[in-house]
Amino acid sequence: MKSPARSPAQLGAIIHRERRVRGLTQAQLGTKTGLRQATVSKLEKGEPATRLSTLFDILATLNLELTVSSRSKTPKQDIGDLF
């Protein structure tokens, strides 16, 4: 799966989708990563001030990784339509 994210909200939507695909609640993901359910919720909503270590803990728990690449020429609103 390759999903572009150009904003915290888009990254949060990807994490939300992947959590649901794995059949986990926010509370279960929080327990697996040592985080509160509220922290998982904030990350999925794209709220600011998420620590990078928190993001990487959640990505690892979901067996995901972050890849940085040059932006495509696709307009931002088209990428948002993917979610």
PDB file with one MODEL, atoms N, CA, C and O in Angstrom:
MODEL        1
ATOM      1  N   MET A   1       0.840  -1.169   0.000  1.00  0.00           N
ATOM      2  CA  MET A   1       0.000   0.000   0.000  1.00  0.00           C
ATOM      3  C   MET A   1       0.890   1.239   0.000  1.00  0.00           C
ATOM      4  O   MET A   1       1.833   1.341   0.784  1.00  0.00           O
ATOM      5  N   LYS A   2       0.581   2.157  -0.873  1.00  0.00           N
ATOM      6  CA  LYS A   2       1.325   3.404  -0.939  1.00  0.00           C
ATOM      7  C   LYS A   2       0.308   4.527  -0.879  1.00  0.00           C
ATOM      8  O   LYS A   2      -0.514   4.674  -1.783  1.00  0.00           O
ATOM      9  N   SER A   3       0.359   5.327   0.189  1.00  0.00           N
ATOM     10  CA  SER A   3      -0.613   6.403   0.373  1.00  0.00           C
ATOM     11  C   SER A   3       0.115   7.712   0.618  1.00  0.00           C
ATOM     12  O   SER A   3       0.842   7.838   1.604  1.00  0.00           O
ATOM     13  N   PRO A   4      -0.067   8.688  -0.261  1.00  0.00           N
ATOM     14  CA  PRO A   4       0.578   9.978  -0.041  1.00  0.00           C
ATOM     15  C   PRO A   4      -0.115  10.755   1.072  1.00  0.00           C
ATOM     16  O   PRO A   4      -1.339  10.722   1.201  1.00  0.00           O
ATOM     17  N   ALA A   5       0.671  11.442   1.860  1.00  0.00           N
ATOM     18  CA  ALA A   5       0.136  12.303   2.918  1.00  0.00           C
ATOM     19  C   ALA A   5       0.895  13.616   2.871  1.00  0.00           C
ATOM     20  O   ALA A   5       2.119  13.645   2.997  1.00  0.00           O
ATOM     21  N   ARG A   6       0.158  14.696   2.691  1.00  0.00           N
ATOM     22  CA  ARG A   6       0.770  16.024   2.624  1.00  0.00           C
ATOM     23  C   ARG A   6       0.368  16.909   3.790  1.00  0.00           C
ATOM     24  O   ARG A   6       0.709  18.091   3.828  1.00  0.00           O
ATOM     25  N   SER A   7      -0.352  16.340   4.734  1.00  0.00           N
ATOM     26  CA  SER A   7      -0.778  17.121   5.889  1.00  0.00           C
ATOM     27  C   SER A   7      -0.956  16.174   7.072  1.00  0.00           C
ATOM     28  O   SER A   7      -1.093  14.964   6.887  1.00  0.00           O
ATOM     29  N   PRO A   8      -0.954  16.721   8.284  1.00  0.00           N
ATOM     30  CA  PRO A   8      -1.211  15.876   9.458  1.00  0.00           C
ATOM     31  C   PRO A   8      -2.564  15.166   9.371  1.00  0.00           C
ATOM     32  O   PRO A   8      -2.686  14.019   9.799  1.00  0.00           O
ATOM     33  N   ALA A   9      -3.570  15.832   8.827  1.00  0.00           N
ATOM     34  CA  ALA A   9      -4.894  15.217   8.712  1.00  0.00           C
ATOM     35  C   ALA A   9      -4.865  14.018   7.766  1.00  0.00           C
ATOM     36  O   ALA A   9      -5.497  12.997   8.037  1.00  0.00           O
ATOM     37  N   GLN A  10      -4.142  14.137   6.670  1.00  0.00           N
ATOM     38  CA  GLN A  10      -4.049  13.020   5.731  1.00  0.00           C
ATOM     39  C   GLN A  10      -3.284  11.849   6.344  1.00  0.00           C
ATOM     40  O   GLN A  10      -3.672  10.695   6.162  1.00  0.00           O
ATOM     41  N   LEU A  11      -2.211  12.132   7.062  1.00  0.00           N
ATOM     42  CA  LEU A  11      -1.469  11.069   7.734  1.00  0.00           C
ATOM     43  C   LEU A  11      -2.342  10.407   8.796  1.00  0.00           C
ATOM     44  O   LEU A  11      -2.322   9.185   8.946  1.00  0.00           O
ATOM     45  N   GLY A  12      -3.097  11.203   9.524  1.00  0.00           N
ATOM     46  CA  GLY A  12      -4.006  10.660  10.524  1.00  0.00           C
ATOM     47  C   GLY A  12      -5.050   9.749   9.904  1.00  0.00           C
ATOM     48  O   GLY A  12      -5.387   8.709  10.471  1.00  0.00           O
ATOM     49  N   ALA A  13      -5.568  10.138   8.733  1.00  0.00           N
ATOM     50  CA  ALA A  13      -6.565   9.318   8.038  1.00  0.00           C
ATOM     51  C   ALA A  13      -5.973   7.978   7.605  1.00  0.00           C
ATOM     52  O   ALA A  13      -6.650   6.951   7.659  1.00  0.00           O
ATOM     53  N   ILE A  14      -4.723   7.989   7.179  1.00  0.00           N
ATOM     54  CA  ILE A  14      -4.050   6.742   6.799  1.00  0.00           C
ATOM     55  C   ILE A  14      -3.914   5.830   8.016  1.00  0.00           C
ATOM     56  O   ILE A  14      -4.203   4.636   7.940  1.00  0.00           O
ATOM     57  N   ILE A  15      -3.479   6.394   9.125  1.00  0.00           N
ATOM     58  CA  ILE A  15      -3.323   5.605  10.346  1.00  0.00           C
ATOM     59  C   ILE A  15      -4.673   5.064  10.804  1.00  0.00           C
ATOM     60  O   ILE A  15      -4.776   3.905  11.206  1.00  0.00           O
ATOM     61  N   HIS A  16      -5.698   5.892  10.744  1.00  0.00           N
ATOM     62  CA  HIS A  16      -7.049   5.465  11.112  1.00  0.00           C
ATOM     63  C   HIS A  16      -7.487   4.266  10.260  1.00  0.00           C
ATOM     64  O   HIS A  16      -7.957   3.257  10.785  1.00  0.00           O
ATOM     65  N   ARG A  17      -7.326   4.396   8.952  1.00  0.00           N
ATOM     66  CA  ARG A  17      -7.723   3.323   8.034  1.00  0.00           C
ATOM     67  C   ARG A  17      -6.962   2.035   8.322  1.00  0.00           C
ATOM     68  O   ARG A  17      -7.555   0.957   8.366  1.00  0.00           O
ATOM     69  N   GLU A  18      -5.656   2.145   8.516  1.00  0.00           N
ATOM     70  CA  GLU A  18      -4.840   0.950   8.759  1.00  0.00           C
ATOM     71  C   GLU A  18      -5.170   0.301  10.102  1.00  0.00           C
ATOM     72  O   GLU A  18      -5.135  -0.924  10.222  1.00  0.00           O
ATOM     73  N   ARG A  19      -5.486   1.098  11.097  1.00  0.00           N
ATOM     74  CA  ARG A  19      -5.891   0.548  12.403  1.00  0.00           C
ATOM     75  C   ARG A  19      -7.172  -0.250  12.244  1.00  0.00           C
ATOM     76  O   ARG A  19      -7.294  -1.356  12.771  1.00  0.00           O
ATOM     77  N   ARG A  20      -8.125   0.313  11.516  1.00  0.00           N
ATOM     78  CA  ARG A  20      -9.413  -0.364  11.312  1.00  0.00           C
ATOM     79  C   ARG A  20      -9.251  -1.643  10.494  1.00  0.00           C
ATOM     80  O   ARG A  20      -9.901  -2.647  10.784  1.00  0.00           O
ATOM     81  N   VAL A  21      -8.387  -1.615   9.473  1.00  0.00           N
ATOM     82  CA  VAL A  21      -8.123  -2.808   8.662  1.00  0.00           C
ATOM     83  C   VAL A  21      -7.609  -3.944   9.549  1.00  0.00           C
ATOM     84  O   VAL A  21      -7.919  -5.112   9.314  1.00  0.00           O
ATOM     85  N   ARG A  22      -6.833  -3.599  10.556  1.00  0.00           N
ATOM     86  CA  ARG A  22      -6.269  -4.599  11.455  1.00  0.00           C
ATOM     87  C   ARG A  22      -7.231  -4.990  12.590  1.00  0.00           C
ATOM     88  O   ARG A  22      -6.900  -5.809  13.446  1.00  0.00           O
ATOM     89  N   GLY A  23      -8.418  -4.390  12.575  1.00  0.00           N
ATOM     90  CA  GLY A  23      -9.433  -4.743  13.559  1.00  0.00           C
ATOM     91  C   GLY A  23      -9.146  -4.255  14.968  1.00  0.00           C
ATOM     92  O   GLY A  23      -9.592  -4.860  15.943  1.00  0.00           O
ATOM     93  N   LEU A  24      -8.394  -3.148  15.077  1.00  0.00           N
ATOM     94  CA  LEU A  24      -8.047  -2.601  16.388  1.00  0.00           C
ATOM     95  C   LEU A  24      -8.877  -1.373  16.709  1.00  0.00           C
ATOM     96  O   LEU A  24      -9.188  -0.573  15.827  1.00  0.00           O
ATOM     97  N   THR A  25      -9.232  -1.232  17.968  1.00  0.00           N
ATOM     98  CA  THR A  25      -9.834   0.012  18.434  1.00  0.00           C
ATOM     99  C   THR A  25      -8.695   0.973  18.767  1.00  0.00           C
ATOM    100  O   THR A  25      -7.531   0.577  18.832  1.00  0.00           O
ATOM    101  N   GLN A  26      -9.044   2.226  18.974  1.00  0.00           N
ATOM    102  CA  GLN A  26      -8.023   3.190  19.409  1.00  0.00           C
ATOM    103  C   GLN A  26      -7.440   2.768  20.753  1.00  0.00           C
ATOM    104  O   GLN A  26      -6.237   2.903  20.979  1.00  0.00           O
ATOM    105  N   ALA A  27      -8.276   2.263  21.636  1.00  0.00           N
ATOM    106  CA  ALA A  27      -7.810   1.840  22.960  1.00  0.00           C
ATOM    107  C   ALA A  27      -6.847   0.665  22.838  1.00  0.00           C
ATOM    108  O   ALA A  27      -5.832   0.627  23.534  1.00  0.00           O
ATOM    109  N   GLN A  28      -7.149  -0.294  21.965  1.00  0.00           N
ATOM    110  CA  GLN A  28      -6.263  -1.443  21.782  1.00  0.00           C
ATOM    111  C   GLN A  28      -4.919  -1.016  21.198  1.00  0.00           C
ATOM    112  O   GLN A  28      -3.870  -1.496  21.627  1.00  0.00           O
ATOM    113  N   LEU A  29      -4.954  -0.117  20.224  1.00  0.00           N
ATOM    114  CA  LEU A  29      -3.698   0.385  19.647  1.00  0.00           C
ATOM    115  C   LEU A  29      -2.914   1.134  20.715  1.00  0.00           C
ATOM    116  O   LEU A  29      -1.693   0.999  20.803  1.00  0.00           O
ATOM    117  N   GLY A  30      -3.607   1.919  21.521  1.00  0.00           N
ATOM    118  CA  GLY A  30      -2.946   2.630  22.600  1.00  0.00           C
ATOM    119  C   GLY A  30      -2.275   1.680  23.578  1.00  0.00           C
ATOM    120  O   GLY A  30      -1.142   1.919  23.995  1.00  0.00           O
ATOM    121  N   THR A  31      -2.954   0.616  23.944  1.00  0.00           N
ATOM    122  CA  THR A  31      -2.387  -0.377  24.867  1.00  0.00           C
ATOM    123  C   THR A  31      -1.145  -1.021  24.270  1.00  0.00           C
ATOM    124  O   THR A  31      -0.144  -1.202  24.964  1.00  0.00           O
ATOM    125  N   LYS A  32      -1.203  -1.366  22.991  1.00  0.00           N
ATOM    126  CA  LYS A  32      -0.057  -2.010  22.329  1.00  0.00           C
ATOM    127  C   LYS A  32       1.157  -1.082  22.237  1.00  0.00           C
ATOM    128  O   LYS A  32       2.296  -1.549  22.205  1.00  0.00           O
ATOM    129  N   THR A  33       0.914   0.223  22.195  1.00  0.00           N
ATOM    130  CA  THR A  33       2.009   1.180  22.053  1.00  0.00           C
ATOM    131  C   THR A  33       2.345   1.910  23.355  1.00  0.00           C
ATOM    132  O   THR A  33       3.284   2.705  23.404  1.00  0.00           O
ATOM    133  N   GLY A  34       1.575   1.637  24.403  1.00  0.00           N
ATOM    134  CA  GLY A  34       1.820   2.311  25.676  1.00  0.00           C
ATOM    135  C   GLY A  34       1.315   3.748  25.690  1.00  0.00           C
ATOM    136  O   GLY A  34       1.829   4.591  26.426  1.00  0.00           O
ATOM    137  N   LEU A  35       0.302   4.018  24.870  1.00  0.00           N
ATOM    138  CA  LEU A  35      -0.261   5.364  24.775  1.00  0.00           C
ATOM    139  C   LEU A  35      -1.712   5.357  25.238  1.00  0.00           C
ATOM    140  O   LEU A  35      -2.356   4.309  25.297  1.00  0.00           O
ATOM    141  N   ARG A  36      -2.207   6.531  25.562  1.00  0.00           N
ATOM    142  CA  ARG A  36      -3.616   6.654  25.923  1.00  0.00           C
ATOM    143  C   ARG A  36      -4.468   6.654  24.650  1.00  0.00           C
ATOM    144  O   ARG A  36      -3.997   7.041  23.581  1.00  0.00           O
ATOM    145  N   GLN A  37      -5.700   6.227  24.773  1.00  0.00           N
ATOM    146  CA  GLN A  37      -6.625   6.235  23.642  1.00  0.00           C
ATOM    147  C   GLN A  37      -6.771   7.654  23.103  1.00  0.00           C
ATOM    148  O   GLN A  37      -6.868   7.850  21.892  1.00  0.00           O
ATOM    149  N   ALA A  38      -6.787   8.633  23.983  1.00  0.00           N
ATOM    150  CA  ALA A  38      -6.932  10.031  23.567  1.00  0.00           C
ATOM    151  C   ALA A  38      -5.769  10.477  22.677  1.00  0.00           C
ATOM    152  O   ALA A  38      -5.958  11.287  21.769  1.00  0.00           O
ATOM    153  N   THR A  39      -4.588   9.962  22.929  1.00  0.00           N
ATOM    154  CA  THR A  39      -3.420  10.297  22.116  1.00  0.00           C
ATOM    155  C   THR A  39      -3.579   9.731  20.712  1.00  0.00           C
ATOM    156  O   THR A  39      -3.290  10.411  19.727  1.00  0.00           O
ATOM    157  N   VAL A  40      -4.035   8.495  20.620  1.00  0.00           N
ATOM    158  CA  VAL A  40      -4.285   7.878  19.311  1.00  0.00           C
ATOM    159  C   VAL A  40      -5.342   8.678  18.560  1.00  0.00           C
ATOM    160  O   VAL A  40      -5.191   8.933  17.365  1.00  0.00           O
ATOM    161  N   SER A  41      -6.399   9.074  19.242  1.00  0.00           N
ATOM    162  CA  SER A  41      -7.470   9.861  18.632  1.00  0.00           C
ATOM    163  C   SER A  41      -6.937  11.178  18.078  1.00  0.00           C
ATOM    164  O   SER A  41      -7.266  11.554  16.953  1.00  0.00           O
ATOM    165  N   LYS A  42      -6.129  11.869  18.845  1.00  0.00           N
ATOM    166  CA  LYS A  42      -5.573  13.153  18.393  1.00  0.00           C
ATOM    167  C   LYS A  42      -4.712  12.973  17.151  1.00  0.00           C
ATOM    168  O   LYS A  42      -4.777  13.776  16.221  1.00  0.00           O
ATOM    169  N   LEU A  43      -3.900  11.911  17.139  1.00  0.00           N
ATOM    170  CA  LEU A  43      -3.056  11.659  15.980  1.00  0.00           C
ATOM    171  C   LEU A  43      -3.914  11.371  14.749  1.00  0.00           C
ATOM    172  O   LEU A  43      -3.633  11.881  13.664  1.00  0.00           O
ATOM    173  N   GLU A  44      -4.946  10.566  14.909  1.00  0.00           N
ATOM    174  CA  GLU A  44      -5.815  10.237  13.778  1.00  0.00           C
ATOM    175  C   GLU A  44      -6.575  11.454  13.265  1.00  0.00           C
ATOM    176  O   GLU A  44      -6.916  11.510  12.084  1.00  0.00           O
ATOM    177  N   LYS A  45      -6.844  12.416  14.119  1.00  0.00           N
ATOM    178  CA  LYS A  45      -7.527  13.647  13.699  1.00  0.00           C
ATOM    179  C   LYS A  45      -6.565  14.651  13.069  1.00  0.00           C
ATOM    180  O   LYS A  45      -6.994  15.662  12.515  1.00  0.00           O
ATOM    181  N   GLY A  46      -5.266  14.372  13.154  1.00  0.00           N
ATOM    182  CA  GLY A  46      -4.285  15.278  12.583  1.00  0.00           C
ATOM    183  C   GLY A  46      -4.011  16.487  13.448  1.00  0.00           C
ATOM    184  O   GLY A  46      -3.539  17.514  12.959  1.00  0.00           O
ATOM    185  N   GLU A  47      -4.304  16.370  14.733  1.00  0.00           N
ATOM    186  CA  GLU A  47      -4.058  17.495  15.632  1.00  0.00           C
ATOM    187  C   GLU A  47      -2.557  17.745  15.774  1.00  0.00           C
ATOM    188  O   GLU A  47      -1.766  16.803  15.742  1.00  0.00           O
ATOM    189  N   PRO A  48      -2.168  19.000  15.929  1.00  0.00           N
ATOM    190  CA  PRO A  48      -0.744  19.329  16.017  1.00  0.00           C
ATOM    191  C   PRO A  48      -0.110  18.844  17.318  1.00  0.00           C
ATOM    192  O   PRO A  48      -0.799  18.437  18.254  1.00  0.00           O
ATOM    193  N   ALA A  49       1.179  18.898  17.349  1.00  0.00           N
ATOM    194  CA  ALA A  49       1.996  18.625  18.535  1.00  0.00           C
ATOM    195  C   ALA A  49       2.130  17.143  18.864  1.00  0.00           C
ATOM    196  O   ALA A  49       2.331  16.791  20.026  1.00  0.00           O
ATOM    197  N   THR A  50       2.024  16.272  17.874  1.00  0.00           N
ATOM    198  CA  THR A  50       2.314  14.856  18.094  1.00  0.00           C
ATOM    199  C   THR A  50       3.822  14.669  18.030  1.00  0.00           C
ATOM    200  O   THR A  50       4.476  15.121  17.090  1.00  0.00           O
ATOM    201  N   ARG A  51       4.358  14.007  19.024  1.00  0.00           N
ATOM    202  CA  ARG A  51       5.793  13.742  19.020  1.00  0.00           C
ATOM    203  C   ARG A  51       6.144  12.744  17.918  1.00  0.00           C
ATOM    204  O   ARG A  51       5.372  11.830  17.625  1.00  0.00           O
ATOM    205  N   LEU A  52       7.297  12.927  17.322  1.00  0.00           N
ATOM    206  CA  LEU A  52       7.732  11.984  16.293  1.00  0.00           C
ATOM    207  C   LEU A  52       7.863  10.578  16.856  1.00  0.00           C
ATOM    208  O   LEU A  52       7.542   9.606  16.172  1.00  0.00           O
ATOM    209  N   SER A  53       8.325  10.456  18.083  1.00  0.00           N
ATOM    210  CA  SER A  53       8.470   9.129  18.682  1.00  0.00           C
ATOM    211  C   SER A  53       7.106   8.447  18.808  1.00  0.00           C
ATOM    212  O   SER A  53       7.004   7.233  18.630  1.00  0.00           O
ATOM    213  N   THR A  54       6.065   9.215  19.111  1.00  0.00           N
ATOM    214  CA  THR A  54       4.711   8.665  19.191  1.00  0.00           C
ATOM    215  C   THR A  54       4.265   8.179  17.817  1.00  0.00           C
ATOM    216  O   THR A  54       3.727   7.078  17.692  1.00  0.00           O
ATOM    217  N   LEU A  55       4.482   8.983  16.797  1.00  0.00           N
ATOM    218  CA  LEU A  55       4.122   8.607  15.438  1.00  0.00           C
ATOM    219  C   LEU A  55       4.828   7.311  15.040  1.00  0.00           C
ATOM    220  O   LEU A  55       4.194   6.398  14.509  1.00  0.00           O
ATOM    221  N   PHE A  56       6.123   7.227  15.291  1.00  0.00           N
ATOM    222  CA  PHE A  56       6.877   6.041  14.892  1.00  0.00           C
ATOM    223  C   PHE A  56       6.489   4.814  15.708  1.00  0.00           C
ATOM    224  O   PHE A  56       6.526   3.700  15.185  1.00  0.00           O
ATOM    225  N   ASP A  57       6.119   4.987  16.977  1.00  0.00           N
ATOM    226  CA  ASP A  57       5.629   3.862  17.777  1.00  0.00           C
ATOM    227  C   ASP A  57       4.347   3.294  17.176  1.00  0.00           C
ATOM    228  O   ASP A  57       4.188   2.078  17.072  1.00  0.00           O
ATOM    229  N   ILE A  58       3.441   4.173  16.784  1.00  0.00           N
ATOM    230  CA  ILE A  58       2.181   3.723  16.192  1.00  0.00           C
ATOM    231  C   ILE A  58       2.422   3.071  14.838  1.00  0.00           C
ATOM    232  O   ILE A  58       1.847   2.023  14.545  1.00  0.00           O
ATOM    233  N   LEU A  59       3.267   3.680  14.010  1.00  0.00           N
ATOM    234  CA  LEU A  59       3.582   3.080  12.710  1.00  0.00           C
ATOM    235  C   LEU A  59       4.177   1.685  12.883  1.00  0.00           C
ATOM    236  O   LEU A  59       3.806   0.761  12.159  1.00  0.00           O
ATOM    237  N   ALA A  60       5.085   1.524  13.822  1.00  0.00           N
ATOM    238  CA  ALA A  60       5.709   0.217  14.052  1.00  0.00           C
ATOM    239  C   ALA A  60       4.682  -0.813  14.510  1.00  0.00           C
ATOM    240  O   ALA A  60       4.700  -1.959  14.061  1.00  0.00           O
ATOM    241  N   THR A  61       3.793  -0.402  15.399  1.00  0.00           N
ATOM    242  CA  THR A  61       2.766  -1.315  15.899  1.00  0.00           C
ATOM    243  C   THR A  61       1.842  -1.767  14.768  1.00  0.00           C
ATOM    244  O   THR A  61       1.385  -2.910  14.764  1.00  0.00           O
ATOM    245  N   LEU A  62       1.566  -0.889  13.818  1.00  0.00           N
ATOM    246  CA  LEU A  62       0.722  -1.224  12.675  1.00  0.00           C
ATOM    247  C   LEU A  62       1.515  -1.854  11.529  1.00  0.00           C
ATOM    248  O   LEU A  62       0.966  -2.110  10.457  1.00  0.00           O
ATOM    249  N   ASN A  63       2.791  -2.098  11.754  1.00  0.00           N
ATOM    250  CA  ASN A  63       3.682  -2.677  10.742  1.00  0.00           C
ATOM    251  C   ASN A  63       3.749  -1.797   9.490  1.00  0.00           C
ATOM    252  O   ASN A  63       3.696  -2.289   8.363  1.00  0.00           O
ATOM    253  N   LEU A  64       3.867  -0.494   9.715  1.00  0.00           N
ATOM    254  CA  LEU A  64       3.979   0.491   8.638  1.00  0.00           C
ATOM    255  C   LEU A  64       5.310   1.220   8.766  1.00  0.00           C
ATOM    256  O   LEU A  64       5.939   1.211   9.825  1.00  0.00           O
ATOM    257  N   GLU A  65       5.722   1.841   7.689  1.00  0.00           N
ATOM    258  CA  GLU A  65       6.919   2.675   7.732  1.00  0.00           C
ATOM    259  C   GLU A  65       6.657   3.975   6.997  1.00  0.00           C
ATOM    260  O   GLU A  65       5.745   4.061   6.175  1.00  0.00           O
ATOM    261  N   LEU A  66       7.446   4.970   7.291  1.00  0.00           N
ATOM    262  CA  LEU A  66       7.321   6.276   6.673  1.00  0.00           C
ATOM    263  C   LEU A  66       8.375   6.395   5.582  1.00  0.00           C
ATOM    264  O   LEU A  66       9.555   6.140   5.823  1.00  0.00           O
ATOM    265  N   THR A  67       7.957   6.779   4.396  1.00  0.00           N
ATOM    266  CA  THR A  67       8.866   6.987   3.275  1.00  0.00           C
ATOM    267  C   THR A  67       8.733   8.429   2.824  1.00  0.00           C
ATOM    268  O   THR A  67       7.620   8.917   2.627  1.00  0.00           O
ATOM    269  N   VAL A  68       9.842   9.110   2.660  1.00  0.00           N
ATOM    270  CA  VAL A  68       9.830  10.494   2.202  1.00  0.00           C
ATOM    271  C   VAL A  68      10.289  10.508   0.750  1.00  0.00           C
ATOM    272  O   VAL A  68      11.315   9.923   0.402  1.00  0.00           O
ATOM    273  N   SER A  69       9.508  11.191  -0.096  1.00  0.00           N
ATOM    274  CA  SER A  69       9.857  11.275  -1.508  1.00  0.00           C
ATOM    275  C   SER A  69       9.484  12.655  -2.033  1.00  0.00           C
ATOM    276  O   SER A  69       8.812  13.431  -1.353  1.00  0.00           O
ATOM    277  N   SER A  70       9.923  12.946  -3.232  1.00  0.00           N
ATOM    278  CA  SER A  70       9.560  14.217  -3.865  1.00  0.00           C
ATOM    279  C   SER A  70       8.062  14.230  -4.121  1.00  0.00           C
ATOM    280  O   SER A  70       7.455  13.195  -4.393  1.00  0.00           O
ATOM    281  N   ARG A  71       7.476  15.416  -4.030  1.00  0.00           N
ATOM    282  CA  ARG A  71       6.035  15.546  -4.275  1.00  0.00           C
ATOM    283  C   ARG A  71       5.702  15.234  -5.719  1.00  0.00           C
ATOM    284  O   ARG A  71       6.456  15.551  -6.639  1.00  0.00           O
ATOM    285  N   SER A  72       4.560  14.610  -5.890  1.00  0.00           N
ATOM    286  CA  SER A  72       4.065  14.375  -7.244  1.00  0.00           C
ATOM    287  C   SER A  72       3.412  15.650  -7.748  1.00  0.00           C
ATOM    288  O   SER A  72       3.275  16.620  -7.002  1.00  0.00           O
ATOM    289  N   LYS A  73       3.018  15.651  -8.986  1.00  0.00           N
ATOM    290  CA  LYS A  73       2.371  16.823  -9.581  1.00  0.00           C
ATOM    291  C   LYS A  73       0.866  16.839  -9.316  1.00  0.00           C
ATOM    292  O   LYS A  73       0.174  17.757  -9.757  1.00  0.00           O
ATOM    293  N   THR A  74       0.349  15.835  -8.601  1.00  0.00           N
ATOM    294  CA  THR A  74      -1.082  15.752  -8.320  1.00  0.00           C
ATOM    295  C   THR A  74      -1.491  16.901  -7.408  1.00  0.00           C
ATOM    296  O   THR A  74      -0.863  17.117  -6.372  1.00  0.00           O
ATOM    297  N   PRO A  75      -2.530  17.639  -7.776  1.00  0.00           N
ATOM    298  CA  PRO A  75      -2.993  18.732  -6.913  1.00  0.00           C
ATOM    299  C   PRO A  75      -3.421  18.211  -5.540  1.00  0.00           C
ATOM    300  O   PRO A  75      -3.889  17.079  -5.415  1.00  0.00           O
ATOM    301  N   LYS A  76      -3.258  19.037  -4.527  1.00  0.00           N
ATOM    302  CA  LYS A  76      -3.556  18.635  -3.155  1.00  0.00           C
ATOM    303  C   LYS A  76      -4.987  18.133  -2.996  1.00  0.00           C
ATOM    304  O   LYS A  76      -5.196  17.140  -2.301  1.00  0.00           O
ATOM    305  N   GLN A  77      -5.977  18.771  -3.606  1.00  0.00           N
ATOM    306  CA  GLN A  77      -7.357  18.336  -3.410  1.00  0.00           C
ATOM    307  C   GLN A  77      -7.582  16.930  -3.982  1.00  0.00           C
ATOM    308  O   GLN A  77      -8.415  16.192  -3.456  1.00  0.00           O
ATOM    309  N   ASP A  78      -6.870  16.541  -5.037  1.00  0.00           N
ATOM    310  CA  ASP A  78      -7.021  15.200  -5.575  1.00  0.00           C
ATOM    311  C   ASP A  78      -6.529  14.143  -4.583  1.00  0.00           C
ATOM    312  O   ASP A  78      -7.138  13.082  -4.447  1.00  0.00           O
ATOM    313  N   ILE A  79      -5.442  14.432  -3.904  1.00  0.00           N
ATOM    314  CA  ILE A  79      -4.916  13.497  -2.907  1.00  0.00           C
ATOM    315  C   ILE A  79      -5.900  13.379  -1.759  1.00  0.00           C
ATOM    316  O   ILE A  79      -6.119  12.283  -1.242  1.00  0.00           O
ATOM    317  N   GLY A  80      -6.489  14.476  -1.358  1.00  0.00           N
ATOM    318  CA  GLY A  80      -7.472  14.448  -0.277  1.00  0.00           C
ATOM    319  C   GLY A  80      -8.685  13.597  -0.622  1.00  0.00           C
ATOM    320  O   GLY A  80      -9.319  13.034   0.271  1.00  0.00           O
ATOM    321  N   ASP A  81      -9.012  13.497  -1.890  1.00  0.00           N
ATOM    322  CA  ASP A  81     -10.147  12.684  -2.322  1.00  0.00           C
ATOM    323  C   ASP A  81      -9.897  11.193  -2.105  1.00  0.00           C
ATOM    324  O   ASP A  81     -10.841  10.404  -2.083  1.00  0.00           O
ATOM    325  N   LEU A  82      -8.642  10.805  -1.946  1.00  0.00           N
ATOM    326  CA  LEU A  82      -8.327   9.398  -1.708  1.00  0.00           C
ATOM    327  C   LEU A  82      -8.821   8.931  -0.345  1.00  0.00           C
ATOM    328  O   LEU A  82      -9.006   7.733  -0.134  1.00  0.00           O
ATOM    329  N   PHE A  83      -9.035   9.855   0.576  1.00  0.00           N
ATOM    330  CA  PHE A  83      -9.402   9.493   1.932  1.00  0.00           C
ATOM    331  C   PHE A  83     -10.857   9.655   2.089  1.00  0.00           C
ATOM    332  O   PHE A  83     -11.392   9.402   3.169  1.00  0.00           O
TER     333      PHE A  83
ENDMDL
END
